Amino acid sequence: MAEAGYYNYAVDEIRSREFPSLKDLTYVDHAGATLYSTSQLTSFQQDLCGNVYGNPHSGSAASKLTADTVDHVRFR
């Protein structure tokens, strides 16, 4: 591994923290499916555990949350 401060060190650190499943692998199929990072999965899981999402075209509170979330992502 390269010394601290060099590009490869930073990449190696991020890769080991965010993509532990890639240990000893080279993944090149990003056109087919880009991999998700550990922090993305953690954030998504926390969101799903703390919220109930519904059909954004209905009138329930869960549906409004979905519509609001989609709008927030779309217009940020």
Gaussian input, Z-matrix of N, CA and C with variables (Angstrom, degrees):
# hf/3-21g

backbone

0 1
 N
 C     1     B1
 C     2     B2     1     A1
 N     3     B3     2     A2     1     D1
 C     4     B4     3     A3     2     D2
 C     5     B5     4     A4     3     D3
 N     6     B6     5     A5     4     D4
 C     7     B7     6     A6     5     D5
 C     8     B8     7     A7     6     D6
 N     9     B9     8     A8     7     D7
 C    10    B10     9     A9     8     D8
 C    11    B11    10    A10     9     D9
 N    12    B12    11    A11    10    D10
 C    13    B13    12    A12    11    D11
 C    14    B14    13    A13    12    D12
 N    15    B15    14    A14    13    D13
 C    16    B16    15    A15    14    D14
 C    17    B17    16    A16    15    D15
 N    18    B18    17    A17    16    D16
 C    19    B19    18    A18    17    D17
 C    20    B20    19    A19    18    D18
 N    21    B21    20    A20    19    D19
 C    22    B22    21    A21    20    D20
 C    23    B23    22    A22    21    D21
 N    24    B24    23    A23    22    D22
 C    25    B25    24    A24    23    D23
 C    26    B26    25    A25    24    D24
 N    27    B27    26    A26    25    D25
 C    28    B28    27    A27    26    D26
 C    29    B29    28    A28    27    D27
 N    30    B30    29    A29    28    D28
 C    31    B31    30    A30    29    D29
 C    32    B32    31    A31    30    D30
 N    33    B33    32    A32    31    D31
 C    34    B34    33    A33    32    D32
 C    35    B35    34    A34    33    D33
 N    36    B36    35    A35    34    D34
 C    37    B37    36    A36    35    D35
 C    38    B38    37    A37    36    D36
 N    39    B39    38    A38    37    D37
 C    40    B40    39    A39    38    D38
 C    41    B41    40    A40    39    D39
 N    42    B42    41    A41    40    D40
 C    43    B43    42    A42    41    D41
 C    44    B44    43    A43    42    D42
 N    45    B45    44    A44    43    D43
 C    46    B46    45    A45    44    D44
 C    47    B47    46    A46    45    D45
 N    48    B48    47    A47    46    D46
 C    49    B49    48    A48    47    D47
 C    50    B50    49    A49    48    D48
 N    51    B51    50    A50    49    D49
 C    52    B52    51    A51    50    D50
 C    53    B53    52    A52    51    D51
 N    54    B54    53    A53    52    D52
 C    55    B55    54    A54    53    D53
 C    56    B56    55    A55    54    D54
 N    57    B57    56    A56    55    D55
 C    58    B58    57    A57    56    D56
 C    59    B59    58    A58    57    D57
 N    60    B60    59    A59    58    D58
 C    61    B61    60    A60    59    D59
 C    62    B62    61    A61    60    D60
 N    63    B63    62    A62    61    D61
 C    64    B64    63    A63    62    D62
 C    65    B65    64    A64    63    D63
 N    66    B66    65    A65    64    D64
 C    67    B67    66    A66    65    D65
 C    68    B68    67    A67    66    D66
 N    69    B69    68    A68    67    D67
 C    70    B70    69    A69    68    D68
 C    71    B71    70    A70    69    D69
 N    72    B72    71    A71    70    D70
 C    73    B73    72    A72    71    D71
 C    74    B74    73    A73    72    D72
 N    75    B75    74    A74    73    D73
 C    76    B76    75    A75    74    D74
 C    77    B77    76    A76    75    D75
 N    78    B78    77    A77    76    D76
 C    79    B79    78    A78    77    D77
 C    80    B80    79    A79    78    D78
 N    81    B81    80    A80    79    D79
 C    82    B82    81    A81    80    D80
 C    83    B83    82    A82    81    D81
 N    84    B84    83    A83    82    D82
 C    85    B85    84    A84    83    D83
 C    86    B86    85    A85    84    D84
 N    87    B87    86    A86    85    D85
 C    88    B88    87    A87    86    D86
 C    89    B89    88    A88    87    D87
 N    90    B90    89    A89    88    D88
 C    91    B91    90    A90    89    D89
 C    92    B92    91    A91    90    D90
 N    93    B93    92    A92    91    D91
 C    94    B94    93    A93    92    D92
 C    95    B95    94    A94    93    D93
 N    96    B96    95    A95    94    D94
 C    97    B97    96    A96    95    D95
 C    98    B98    97    A97    96    D96
 N    99    B99    98    A98    97    D97
 C   100   B100    99    A99    98    D98
 C   101   B101   100   A100    99    D99
 N   102   B102   101   A101   100   D100
 C   103   B103   102   A102   101   D101
 C   104   B104   103   A103   102   D102
 N   105   B105   104   A104   103   D103
 C   106   B106   105   A105   104   D104
 C   107   B107   106   A106   105   D105
 N   108   B108   107   A107   106   D106
 C   109   B109   108   A108   107   D107
 C   110   B110   109   A109   108   D108
 N   111   B111   110   A110   109   D109
 C   112   B112   111   A111   110   D110
 C   113   B113   112   A112   111   D111
 N   114   B114   113   A113   112   D112
 C   115   B115   114   A114   113   D113
 C   116   B116   115   A115   114   D114
 N   117   B117   116   A116   115   D115
 C   118   B118   117   A117   116   D116
 C   119   B119   118   A118   117   D117
 N   120   B120   119   A119   118   D118
 C   121   B121   120   A120   119   D119
 C   122   B122   121   A121   120   D120
 N   123   B123   122   A122   121   D121
 C   124   B124   123   A123   122   D122
 C   125   B125   124   A124   123   D123
 N   126   B126   125   A125   124   D124
 C   127   B127   126   A126   125   D125
 C   128   B128   127   A127   126   D126
 N   129   B129   128   A128   127   D127
 C   130   B130   129   A129   128   D128
 C   131   B131   130   A130   129   D129
 N   132   B132   131   A131   130   D130
 C   133   B133   132   A132   131   D131
 C   134   B134   133   A133   132   D132
 N   135   B135   134   A134   133   D133
 C   136   B136   135   A135   134   D134
 C   137   B137   136   A136   135   D135
 N   138   B138   137   A137   136   D136
 C   139   B139   138   A138   137   D137
 C   140   B140   139   A139   138   D138
 N   141   B141   140   A140   139   D139
 C   142   B142   141   A141   140   D140
 C   143   B143   142   A142   141   D141
 N   144   B144   143   A143   142   D142
 C   145   B145   144   A144   143   D143
 C   146   B146   145   A145   144   D144
 N   147   B147   146   A146   145   D145
 C   148   B148   147   A147   146   D146
 C   149   B149   148   A148   147   D147
 N   150   B150   149   A149   148   D148
 C   151   B151   150   A150   149   D149
 C   152   B152   151   A151   150   D150
 N   153   B153   152   A152   151   D151
 C   154   B154   153   A153   152   D152
 C   155   B155   154   A154   153   D153
 N   156   B156   155   A155   154   D154
 C   157   B157   156   A156   155   D155
 C   158   B158   157   A157   156   D156
 N   159   B159   158   A158   157   D157
 C   160   B160   159   A159   158   D158
 C   161   B161   160   A160   159   D159
 N   162   B162   161   A161   160   D160
 C   163   B163   162   A162   161   D161
 C   164   B164   163   A163   162   D162
 N   165   B165   164   A164   163   D163
 C   166   B166   165   A165   164   D164
 C   167   B167   166   A166   165   D165
 N   168   B168   167   A167   166   D166
 C   169   B169   168   A168   167   D167
 C   170   B170   169   A169   168   D168
 N   171   B171   170   A170   169   D169
 C   172   B172   171   A171   170   D170
 C   173   B173   172   A172   171   D171
 N   174   B174   173   A173   172   D172
 C   175   B175   174   A174   173   D173
 C   176   B176   175   A175   174   D174
 N   177   B177   176   A176   175   D175
 C   178   B178   177   A177   176   D176
 C   179   B179   178   A178   177   D177
 N   180   B180   179   A179   178   D178
 C   181   B181   180   A180   179   D179
 C   182   B182   181   A181   180   D180
 N   183   B183   182   A182   181   D181
 C   184   B184   183   A183   182   D182
 C   185   B185   184   A184   183   D183
 N   186   B186   185   A185   184   D184
 C   187   B187   186   A186   185   D185
 C   188   B188   187   A187   186   D186
 N   189   B189   188   A188   187   D187
 C   190   B190   189   A189   188   D188
 C   191   B191   190   A190   189   D189
 N   192   B192   191   A191   190   D190
 C   193   B193   192   A192   191   D191
 C   194   B194   193   A193   192   D192
 N   195   B195   194   A194   193   D193
 C   196   B196   195   A195   194   D194
 C   197   B197   196   A196   195   D195
 N   198   B198   197   A197   196   D196
 C   199   B199   198   A198   197   D197
 C   200   B200   199   A199   198   D198
 N   201   B201   200   A200   199   D199
 C   202   B202   201   A201   200   D200
 C   203   B203   202   A202   201   D201
 N   204   B204   203   A203   202   D202
 C   205   B205   204   A204   203   D203
 C   206   B206   205   A205   204   D204
 N   207   B207   206   A206   205   D205
 C   208   B208   207   A207   206   D206
 C   209   B209   208   A208   207   D207
 N   210   B210   209   A209   208   D208
 C   211   B211   210   A210   209   D209
 C   212   B212   211   A211   210   D210
 N   213   B213   212   A212   211   D211
 C   214   B214   213   A213   212   D212
 C   215   B215   214   A214   213   D213
 N   216   B216   215   A215   214   D214
 C   217   B217   216   A216   215   D215
 C   218   B218   217   A217   216   D216
 N   219   B219   218   A218   217   D217
 C   220   B220   219   A219   218   D218
 C   221   B221   220   A220   219   D219
 N   222   B222   221   A221   220   D220
 C   223   B223   222   A222   221   D221
 C   224   B224   223   A223   222   D222
 N   225   B225   224   A224   223   D223
 C   226   B226   225   A225   224   D224
 C   227   B227   226   A226   225   D225

   B1=1.4546
   B2=1.5264
   B3=1.3113
   B4=1.4607
   B5=1.5267
   B6=1.3005
   B7=1.4596
   B8=1.5181
   B9=1.3341
   B10=1.4652
   B11=1.5202
   B12=1.3243
   B13=1.4527
   B14=1.5136
   B15=1.2847
   B16=1.4529
   B17=1.5193
   B18=1.3064
   B19=1.4632
   B20=1.5222
   B21=1.3012
   B22=1.4613
   B23=1.5229
   B24=1.3240
   B25=1.4588
   B26=1.5272
   B27=1.3240
   B28=1.4652
   B29=1.5261
   B30=1.2991
   B31=1.4627
   B32=1.5264
   B33=1.3086
   B34=1.4662
   B35=1.5271
   B36=1.3264
   B37=1.4615
   B38=1.5297
   B39=1.3198
   B40=1.4696
   B41=1.5225
   B42=1.3000
   B43=1.4685
   B44=1.5276
   B45=1.3205
   B46=1.4689
   B47=1.5255
   B48=1.3378
   B49=1.4641
   B50=1.5277
   B51=1.3249
   B52=1.4645
   B53=1.5298
   B54=1.3149
   B55=1.4654
   B56=1.5305
   B57=1.3291
   B58=1.4658
   B59=1.5294
   B60=1.3189
   B61=1.4663
   B62=1.5274
   B63=1.3253
   B64=1.4631
   B65=1.5193
   B66=1.3147
   B67=1.4621
   B68=1.5269
   B69=1.3048
   B70=1.4671
   B71=1.5310
   B72=1.3322
   B73=1.4612
   B74=1.5210
   B75=1.3118
   B76=1.4569
   B77=1.5164
   B78=1.3246
   B79=1.4632
   B80=1.5190
   B81=1.3336
   B82=1.4644
   B83=1.5295
   B84=1.3150
   B85=1.4598
   B86=1.5280
   B87=1.3288
   B88=1.4626
   B89=1.5277
   B90=1.3157
   B91=1.4675
   B92=1.5265
   B93=1.3184
   B94=1.4600
   B95=1.5121
   B96=1.3126
   B97=1.4690
   B98=1.5224
   B99=1.3083
   B100=1.4545
   B101=1.5229
   B102=1.3010
   B103=1.4576
   B104=1.5256
   B105=1.2997
   B106=1.4582
   B107=1.5239
   B108=1.3208
   B109=1.4611
   B110=1.5295
   B111=1.3115
   B112=1.4598
   B113=1.5247
   B114=1.3264
   B115=1.4644
   B116=1.5298
   B117=1.3258
   B118=1.4645
   B119=1.5225
   B120=1.3237
   B121=1.4650
   B122=1.5213
   B123=1.3163
   B124=1.4620
   B125=1.5249
   B126=1.3145
   B127=1.4637
   B128=1.5257
   B129=1.3164
   B130=1.4626
   B131=1.5275
   B132=1.3282
   B133=1.4594
   B134=1.5321
   B135=1.3177
   B136=1.4642
   B137=1.5251
   B138=1.3182
   B139=1.4612
   B140=1.5246
   B141=1.3230
   B142=1.4631
   B143=1.5268
   B144=1.3263
   B145=1.4673
   B146=1.5276
   B147=1.3162
   B148=1.4525
   B149=1.5148
   B150=1.3217
   B151=1.4617
   B152=1.5195
   B153=1.3134
   B154=1.4629
   B155=1.5233
   B156=1.3148
   B157=1.4610
   B158=1.5224
   B159=1.3167
   B160=1.4580
   B161=1.5151
   B162=1.3034
   B163=1.4560
   B164=1.5304
   B165=1.3295
   B166=1.4655
   B167=1.5288
   B168=1.3174
   B169=1.4631
   B170=1.5283
   B171=1.3235
   B172=1.4607
   B173=1.5240
   B174=1.3197
   B175=1.4531
   B176=1.5144
   B177=1.3153
   B178=1.4651
   B179=1.5267
   B180=1.3294
   B181=1.4692
   B182=1.5334
   B183=1.3363
   B184=1.4675
   B185=1.5274
   B186=1.3107
   B187=1.4652
   B188=1.5213
   B189=1.3333
   B190=1.4622
   B191=1.5237
   B192=1.3307
   B193=1.4610
   B194=1.5277
   B195=1.3127
   B196=1.4617
   B197=1.5211
   B198=1.3244
   B199=1.4680
   B200=1.5252
   B201=1.3266
   B202=1.4667
   B203=1.5308
   B204=1.3182
   B205=1.4666
   B206=1.5240
   B207=1.3196
   B208=1.4657
   B209=1.5290
   B210=1.3226
   B211=1.4658
   B212=1.5238
   B213=1.3194
   B214=1.4689
   B215=1.5292
   B216=1.3112
   B217=1.4651
   B218=1.5266
   B219=1.2984
   B220=1.4623
   B221=1.5287
   B222=1.3270
   B223=1.4619
   B224=1.5252
   B225=1.3009
   B226=1.4701
   B227=1.4962
   A1=108.61
   A2=116.47
   A3=121.48
   A4=110.75
   A5=115.81
   A6=120.94
   A7=111.11
   A8=115.46
   A9=121.00
   A10=109.64
   A11=116.06
   A12=121.07
   A13=113.55
   A14=117.48
   A15=120.62
   A16=110.17
   A17=115.81
   A18=122.42
   A19=111.96
   A20=118.11
   A21=120.77
   A22=112.44
   A23=117.01
   A24=119.77
   A25=109.85
   A26=117.10
   A27=121.07
   A28=110.59
   A29=117.11
   A30=121.05
   A31=110.04
   A32=116.93
   A33=120.67
   A34=111.19
   A35=117.11
   A36=121.06
   A37=110.72
   A38=117.10
   A39=121.06
   A40=110.04
   A41=115.82
   A42=120.06
   A43=111.36
   A44=117.75
   A45=119.44
   A46=111.77
   A47=117.29
   A48=120.90
   A49=111.77
   A50=117.34
   A51=121.48
   A52=114.48
   A53=117.34
   A54=120.66
   A55=110.89
   A56=117.80
   A57=119.76
   A58=113.26
   A59=117.72
   A60=120.08
   A61=112.18
   A62=117.65
   A63=121.10
   A64=113.54
   A65=117.06
   A66=119.55
   A67=108.86
   A68=115.47
   A69=123.62
   A70=113.41
   A71=117.93
   A72=121.75
   A73=110.43
   A74=115.49
   A75=122.01
   A76=106.83
   A77=116.58
   A78=121.93
   A79=108.22
   A80=117.35
   A81=120.57
   A82=113.24
   A83=118.83
   A84=121.17
   A85=112.39
   A86=117.20
   A87=120.30
   A88=112.59
   A89=117.73
   A90=119.58
   A91=110.10
   A92=117.08
   A93=121.46
   A94=112.45
   A95=116.49
   A96=120.96
   A97=109.03
   A98=116.20
   A99=119.89
   A100=108.49
   A101=116.33
   A102=120.99
   A103=111.42
   A104=116.18
   A105=122.34
   A106=108.41
   A107=115.14
   A108=120.48
   A109=110.76
   A110=115.28
   A111=121.56
   A112=110.99
   A113=117.77
   A114=119.88
   A115=111.62
   A116=118.02
   A117=120.21
   A118=110.66
   A119=116.68
   A120=120.37
   A121=111.57
   A122=116.87
   A123=121.19
   A124=110.74
   A125=116.50
   A126=121.01
   A127=111.08
   A128=116.71
   A129=121.46
   A130=110.79
   A131=116.40
   A132=120.39
   A133=110.72
   A134=117.24
   A135=120.48
   A136=110.83
   A137=116.32
   A138=120.40
   A139=110.73
   A140=117.32
   A141=120.46
   A142=112.34
   A143=117.14
   A144=120.16
   A145=112.03
   A146=117.28
   A147=120.38
   A148=115.24
   A149=117.43
   A150=121.02
   A151=110.72
   A152=115.05
   A153=121.49
   A154=106.38
   A155=115.78
   A156=121.16
   A157=109.44
   A158=115.79
   A159=121.02
   A160=111.02
   A161=115.09
   A162=121.86
   A163=108.46
   A164=118.28
   A165=119.76
   A166=113.85
   A167=117.19
   A168=120.60
   A169=112.42
   A170=116.89
   A171=121.35
   A172=109.63
   A173=116.67
   A174=120.18
   A175=115.87
   A176=118.98
   A177=120.95
   A178=111.53
   A179=115.01
   A180=120.12
   A181=110.79
   A182=116.51
   A183=120.09
   A184=110.68
   A185=116.37
   A186=120.66
   A187=111.35
   A188=116.32
   A189=120.12
   A190=110.49
   A191=116.87
   A192=120.07
   A193=110.32
   A194=116.86
   A195=120.38
   A196=110.85
   A197=116.91
   A198=120.56
   A199=110.83
   A200=117.11
   A201=120.90
   A202=111.22
   A203=116.74
   A204=120.91
   A205=110.81
   A206=116.63
   A207=120.66
   A208=109.93
   A209=116.88
   A210=120.22
   A211=111.52
   A212=116.52
   A213=120.39
   A214=110.77
   A215=116.69
   A216=120.66
   A217=110.37
   A218=116.03
   A219=120.82
   A220=112.07
   A221=117.72
   A222=120.74
   A223=114.80
   A224=118.64
   A225=118.43
   A226=112.19
   D1=144.48
   D2=179.74
   D3=-71.26
   D4=164.40
   D5=179.49
   D6=-73.99
   D7=157.97
   D8=178.07
   D9=-57.61
   D10=142.71
   D11=179.49
   D12=98.98
   D13=-16.16
   D14=178.48
   D15=-94.35
   D16=153.46
   D17=-177.78
   D18=-52.25
   D19=-49.58
   D20=-175.70
   D21=-61.86
   D22=-32.70
   D23=177.92
   D24=-63.30
   D25=-45.77
   D26=-179.88
   D27=-63.21
   D28=-43.39
   D29=179.54
   D30=-64.25
   D31=-44.23
   D32=179.19
   D33=-61.60
   D34=-40.11
   D35=-179.32
   D36=-66.84
   D37=-45.60
   D38=178.65
   D39=-64.12
   D40=-44.33
   D41=-179.01
   D42=-61.15
   D43=-43.84
   D44=-178.72
   D45=-69.41
   D46=-33.13
   D47=-179.70
   D48=-79.19
   D49=-45.63
   D50=-172.14
   D51=-92.60
   D52=-22.03
   D53=-176.85
   D54=-134.23
   D55=59.77
   D56=-176.52
   D57=-62.82
   D58=-24.01
   D59=179.59
   D60=-69.49
   D61=-12.19
   D62=179.75
   D63=-89.78
   D64=6.63
   D65=179.98
   D66=-54.73
   D67=125.37
   D68=179.33
   D69=65.91
   D70=18.74
   D71=178.16
   D72=-124.38
   D73=155.09
   D74=170.34
   D75=-119.92
   D76=119.53
   D77=-178.04
   D78=-106.62
   D79=122.23
   D80=-176.31
   D81=-123.98
   D82=6.74
   D83=-175.40
   D84=-95.46
   D85=45.25
   D86=-178.43
   D87=-67.66
   D88=-21.44
   D89=176.11
   D90=-70.69
   D91=-33.05
   D92=179.61
   D93=-81.29
   D94=-44.72
   D95=-178.70
   D96=-164.98
   D97=107.99
   D98=176.12
   D99=-73.59
   D100=139.04
   D101=-177.64
   D102=-73.21
   D103=150.65
   D104=175.91
   D105=-95.87
   D106=146.25
   D107=-177.97
   D108=-88.35
   D109=163.85
   D110=177.77
   D111=-59.29
   D112=-42.34
   D113=-178.78
   D114=-67.44
   D115=-33.26
   D116=175.79
   D117=-64.81
   D118=-45.22
   D119=179.21
   D120=-62.79
   D121=-42.54
   D122=179.92
   D123=-62.49
   D124=-46.27
   D125=179.92
   D126=-63.50
   D127=-43.39
   D128=-179.43
   D129=-64.88
   D130=-42.38
   D131=179.32
   D132=-63.27
   D133=-43.24
   D134=178.54
   D135=-61.90
   D136=-40.55
   D137=178.57
   D138=-63.32
   D139=-46.39
   D140=-179.33
   D141=-67.01
   D142=-33.79
   D143=179.08
   D144=-73.22
   D145=-22.14
   D146=-176.52
   D147=-104.46
   D148=-3.51
   D149=-176.47
   D150=-138.79
   D151=156.54
   D152=172.92
   D153=-117.49
   D154=121.25
   D155=-179.90
   D156=-104.76
   D157=144.48
   D158=179.72
   D159=-132.30
   D160=-176.48
   D161=178.16
   D162=-61.51
   D163=120.96
   D164=-176.36
   D165=-66.90
   D166=-9.24
   D167=-178.80
   D168=-98.51
   D169=5.59
   D170=177.18
   D171=-99.64
   D172=-177.00
   D173=-174.79
   D174=-108.86
   D175=6.46
   D176=-176.72
   D177=-79.07
   D178=168.50
   D179=177.56
   D180=-62.36
   D181=-39.69
   D182=178.49
   D183=-64.41
   D184=-36.49
   D185=178.38
   D186=-68.23
   D187=-40.00
   D188=177.93
   D189=-64.54
   D190=-39.94
   D191=177.55
   D192=-59.83
   D193=-43.30
   D194=178.74
   D195=-62.31
   D196=-48.29
   D197=-179.66
   D198=-61.21
   D199=-43.12
   D200=179.17
   D201=-64.39
   D202=-40.08
   D203=179.47
   D204=-65.50
   D205=-43.94
   D206=178.18
   D207=-61.38
   D208=-45.39
   D209=178.94
   D210=-62.25
   D211=-41.20
   D212=179.45
   D213=-60.78
   D214=-45.69
   D215=179.75
   D216=-67.55
   D217=-40.71
   D218=-176.97
   D219=-65.53
   D220=-37.41
   D221=-172.36
   D222=-107.65
   D223=10.83
   D224=179.80
   D225=-79.09

